[in-house]
Amino acid sequence: MKLFLIIFSLILSSSALADKITILHINDHHSHLEPNKRLDLNLDGEKTRVVSGGFPSVVAKFKELKLKNENVIKLHAGDAITGTLYYTLFKGKADAEMMNQICFDAFAIGNHEFDDGDKSLVEFLDYLHTDKCKTPVLSANIKAKINSPLSKKIKPYTIINKGNQKIGVIGIVISKKTRESSNPDDTTLFLDEINSAQENINKLKQQGINKIILLTHYGYKNEINMAKLLTDVDVIVGGDSHSLTGDFDNVGLNSNGAYPTVVKNKNEEDVCIVTAWEYSQIVGELNIEFNNDGTIKSCDGIPHIMLDDSFKRKDSNGKRVEIDGNYREAVYKAIEVNPNISIVEADAQASKILEKYKNEVKEKSSEVIGRVTDDLCLERIPGQGKSKLCDVSKTEKNGSDISNIVAHAFREMSKLSDIAIQNGGGTRIDIKEGNITIGDAYTLLPFSNTIVELKMSGEEIKNVLEDSIDYALTPDGSTGAYPYAAGLRWDVQASNSKGNRVINLEFKGRTDKSWVKINPSKTYTVATNNYIAAGKDGYKTFGIISKQGRVVNTYLGYAQSFVDYVKKIKTLSKLPLSEYSTQSFTK
């Protein structure tokens, strides 16, 4: 009798666990394998410089949380690659080796996985499957041609068994942005996100699976809207928008919403939505309990920011130093009572792997190429607040310091161009006052682009600017499309309709002393990167001109061209305000 009761108790316990899962997740790590040493948090009431994240700490946190929880599912919501020298130099190999230390149960393709085309993506996925970890790669709305190697690498969904329950996980990527702002093959199709999700939800339901997770690279706001339009979805684990969710007000970070965010689907049933910020700094922990019919009974969780044991504040001389004594103890106590923040010891094996790649990066990237006299702020749309170095008040009128300089570098290095245009999203970091190295240049411009030259009329140039600004302001477009230029300047009335936003458009040639109104019928030579020249990122007029054959590829690597430019002029400083392409931006 006692044996029967024990067995019955174990069955009940197993059944109870089967109704619960824990999802551990990250997204948008973008080859940021090392910790971020520039994050400021408000700890014990004072601004404190911390060291956050890094992939070895992500690995350690996954291991810690997996031991703590039952029925764990490990997910990555896309954009694993591009963004640092670890991708520029190793093309996904370093990222894949680090990801395999976690061995995700599913990985959703993100738009930036296509930045170097289908062939490069296939190579990354091969790296991801080189050892015993064979992470399923998901996207229900990507359709590669049948004879493409990519078609064999991606599937619409996977089914995960946990206890006696089957859980369906469906991948979705943002369609328009991937098609127009990345570099997939022309034969690779991107289908509607909502229709593709519902179609595959229905397929899983037909197989008797009623617990369904969407693993989406679609953007936080889009994912909230998606949930409301679908039936039978339970959980959305998202990425793309780099959104911080959770309660971080007390440490001085601005959150975009609750963790989890709960909305109703088309059946009026709860959907739990989560996302985990950016750059290997947060591991999301979402706990789900299901009803017997597979609907959500409850969901809660914690977005974990991982910190090293390093806490600095400015001394009386303005230099950041490690705090000690009572100040440090107070910081430890503040962290101890905050469930969202923890000090994490990096995983030893992952650290060893990273060190191997780090040494090679150092060898290639530490060479100083010039001097920077001012902090050069990064921005996309003026006043957007992308800079991690500068207050938004410094970019709200004229936009990015560094993107304007990059445009001037491209015009200078392309030799024959009158004008250069660069998309704001193509430049990736602020540049601090001090020495600038090869590594800084390649982190600033991490993509494998070349400079091309297009023959264009003044009217077509105006159309390019209208195209890109419209795409930057469109909700399902990309803010990275916002244009910066050398040899052009303008004012923007953002509230106007497309075609009427760019006003007071003026031109100034390389040797000209003054600005003049651009001549709509005159032909100019415009330098840009080959990516937007192909019509990507909303630059439709560029794409038309390229198809007409009015384009020449200089085959100058755009990051290397910037290196050569800095070496040539030796010193980088902010441009005079009269040379900024956006003279004013009115919302």
Rosetta blueprint (number, residue, H / E / L):
1 M L
2 K H
3 L H
4 F H
5 L H
6 I H
7 I H
8 F H
9 S H
10 L H
11 I H
12 L H
13 S H
14 S H
15 S H
16 A H
17 L H
18 A H
19 D L
20 K E
21 I E
22 T E
23 I E
24 L E
25 H E
26 I E
27 N L
28 D L
29 H L
30 H L
31 S L
32 H L
33 L L
34 E L
35 P L
36 N E
37 K E
38 R E
39 L E
40 D E
41 L E
42 N E
43 L E
44 D L
45 G L
46 E E
47 K E
48 T E
49 R E
50 V E
51 V E
52 S E
53 G L
54 G L
55 F H
56 P H
57 S H
58 V H
59 V H
60 A H
61 K H
62 F H
63 K H
64 E H
65 L H
66 K H
67 L H
68 K H
69 N L
70 E L
71 N L
72 V E
73 I E
74 K E
75 L E
76 H E
77 A L
78 G L
79 D L
80 A L
81 I L
82 T L
83 G L
84 T L
85 L H
86 Y H
87 Y H
88 T H
89 L H
90 F H
91 K L
92 G L
93 K H
94 A H
95 D H
96 A H
97 E H
98 M H
99 M H
100 N L
101 Q L
102 I L
103 C L
104 F L
105 D L
106 A E
107 F E
108 A E
109 I L
110 G L
111 N H
112 H H
113 E H
114 F H
115 D L
116 D L
117 G H
118 D H
119 K H
120 S H
121 L H
122 V H
123 E H
124 F H
125 L H
126 D H
127 Y H
128 L H
129 H L
130 T L
131 D L
132 K L
133 C L
134 K L
135 T L
136 P L
137 V E
138 L E
139 S L
140 A L
141 N L
142 I E
143 K E
144 A L
145 K L
146 I L
147 N L
148 S L
149 P H
150 L H
151 S H
152 K H
153 K L
154 I L
155 K E
156 P L
157 Y E
158 T E
159 I E
160 I E
161 N E
162 K E
163 G L
164 N L
165 Q E
166 K E
167 I E
168 G E
169 V E
170 I E
171 G E
172 I E
173 V E
174 I L
175 S H
176 K H
177 K H
178 T H
179 R H
180 E H
181 S H
182 S L
183 N L
184 P L
185 D L
186 D L
187 T L
188 T L
189 L E
190 F E
191 L L
192 D L
193 E H
194 I H
195 N H
196 S H
197 A H
198 Q H
199 E H
200 N H
201 I H
202 N H
203 K H
204 L H
205 K H
206 Q H
207 Q L
208 G L
209 I L
210 N L
211 K L
212 I E
213 I E
214 L E
215 L E
216 T E
217 H E
218 Y L
219 G L
220 Y H
221 K H
222 N H
223 E H
224 I H
225 N H
226 M H
227 A H
228 K H
229 L H
230 L L
231 T L
232 D L
233 V L
234 D L
235 V E
236 I E
237 V E
238 G E
239 G E
240 D L
241 S L
242 H L
243 S L
244 L L
245 T E
246 G L
247 D L
248 F L
249 D H
250 N H
251 V H
252 G L
253 L L
254 N L
255 S L
256 N L
257 G E
258 A L
259 Y L
260 P L
261 T E
262 V E
263 V E
264 K E
265 N L
266 K L
267 N L
268 E L
269 E L
270 D E
271 V E
272 C E
273 I E
274 V E
275 T E
276 A L
277 W L
278 E L
279 Y L
280 S L
281 Q L
282 I E
283 V E
284 G E
285 E E
286 L E
287 N E
288 I E
289 E E
290 F E
291 N L
292 N L
293 D L
294 G L
295 T L
296 I E
297 K E
298 S E
299 C E
300 D E
301 G E
302 I E
303 P E
304 H E
305 I E
306 M E
307 L E
308 D E
309 D E
310 S E
311 F E
312 K E
313 R E
314 K E
315 D L
316 S L
317 N L
318 G L
319 K L
320 R E
321 V E
322 E E
323 I L
324 D L
325 G H
326 N H
327 Y H
328 R H
329 E H
330 A H
331 V H
332 Y H
333 K H
334 A H
335 I H
336 E H
337 V L
338 N L
339 P L
340 N L
341 I E
342 S E
343 I E
344 V L
345 E L
346 A L
347 D L
348 A H
349 Q H
350 A H
351 S H
352 K H
353 I H
354 L H
355 E H
356 K H
357 Y H
358 K H
359 N H
360 E H
361 V H
362 K H
363 E H
364 K H
365 S H
366 S L
367 E L
368 V E
369 I E
370 G E
371 R E
372 V E
373 T L
374 D L
375 D L
376 L E
377 C L
378 L L
379 E L
380 R L
381 I L
382 P L
383 G L
384 Q L
385 G L
386 K L
387 S L
388 K L
389 L L
390 C L
391 D L
392 V H
393 S H
394 K H
395 T L
396 E L
397 K L
398 N L
399 G L
400 S L
401 D H
402 I H
403 S H
404 N H
405 I H
406 V H
407 A H
408 H H
409 A H
410 F H
411 R H
412 E H
413 M H
414 S L
415 K L
416 L L
417 S L
418 D L
419 I E
420 A E
421 I E
422 Q E
423 N E
424 G H
425 G H
426 G H
427 T L
428 R L
429 I L
430 D L
431 I E
432 K L
433 E L
434 G E
435 N E
436 I E
437 T E
438 I H
439 G H
440 D H
441 A H
442 Y H
443 T H
444 L H
445 L L
446 P L
447 F L
448 S L
449 N L
450 T E
451 I E
452 V E
453 E E
454 L E
455 K E
456 M E
457 S E
458 G H
459 E H
460 E H
461 I H
462 K H
463 N H
464 V H
465 L H
466 E H
467 D H
468 S H
469 I H
470 D H
471 Y H
472 A H
473 L H
474 T L
475 P L
476 D L
477 G L
478 S L
479 T H
480 G H
481 A H
482 Y L
483 P E
484 Y E
485 A E
486 A E
487 G L
488 L E
489 R E
490 W E
491 D E
492 V E
493 Q E
494 A L
495 S L
496 N L
497 S L
498 K L
499 G L
500 N L
501 R L
502 V E
503 I E
504 N E
505 L E
506 E E
507 F E
508 K L
509 G L
510 R L
511 T L
512 D L
513 K L
514 S L
515 W L
516 V E
517 K E
518 I L
519 N L
520 P L
521 S L
522 K L
523 T E
524 Y E
525 T E
526 V E
527 A E
528 T E
529 N E
530 N H
531 Y H
532 I H
533 A H
534 A L
535 G L
536 K H
537 D H
538 G H
539 Y L
540 K H
541 T H
542 F H
543 G H
544 I H
545 I H
546 S H
547 K H
548 Q L
549 G L
550 R L
551 V E
552 V E
553 N E
554 T E
555 Y E
556 L E
557 G E
558 Y H
559 A H
560 Q H
561 S H
562 F H
563 V H
564 D H
565 Y H
566 V H
567 K H
568 K H
569 I H
570 K L
571 T E
572 L E
573 S L
574 K L
575 L L
576 P L
577 L H
578 S H
579 E H
580 Y L
581 S L
582 T E
583 Q E
584 S E
585 F E
586 T E
587 K L
